[in-house]
Amino acid sequence: MRRQCKCIMCPVGCEIEIVLDDSGNVVEVIGGLCERGRNFAKETAGQNMQIVTTTIKLAKPVGEVRVVPVKTLTPVPVSQMKEVVSYLKTLVVQPPVKVGDVIADNIGGKYIIVVATRSVGTS
């Protein structure tokens, strides 16, 4: 069986073909410009997965900034995205926040880590 996927590990968005055996194991990965993309294809094996990006409220505004942008470190199955976003909507973060600060981890008992993608309230 062959499946197509689009790599989401970088902005290039390579088209990758995954060849699976009858048991669903990856036999071959065709395409992709880098090893990171080929590994992504092997791990997802055609599942629909995406990086989740959203914003989280700050406990107090920093100037006119009221939210901090965040993203998941790894792609999340689309079937779990609603759960992740719903949970993140309940969070409030105290400034200052630096790029890369872990905002949430182990969401829903799964090893999903969310980090800040912008510094807010730092000098």
Stockholm file with secondary structure:
# STOCKHOLM 1.0

chainA/1-123         MRRQCKCIMCPVGCEIEIVLDDSGNVVEVIGGLCERGRNFAKETAGQNMQIVTTTIKLAKPVGEVRVVPVKTLTPVPVSQMKEVVSYLKTLVVQPPVKVGDVIADNIGGKYIIVVATRSVGTS
#=GR chainA/1-123 SS CEEEEECCSSTTCCEEEEEECTTSCEEEEEECSSHHHHHHHHHHTTCCEECCEEEEEEEEEETTEEEEEEEESSCEEHHHHHHHHHHHHTCEECSCBCTTCEEECSGGGSCCCEEESSCBSCC
#=GC SS_cons         CEEEEECCSSTTCCEEEEEECTTSCEEEEEECSSHHHHHHHHHHTTCCEECCEEEEEEEEEETTEEEEEEEESSCEEHHHHHHHHHHHHTCEECSCBCTTCEEECSGGGSCCCEEESSCBSCC
//
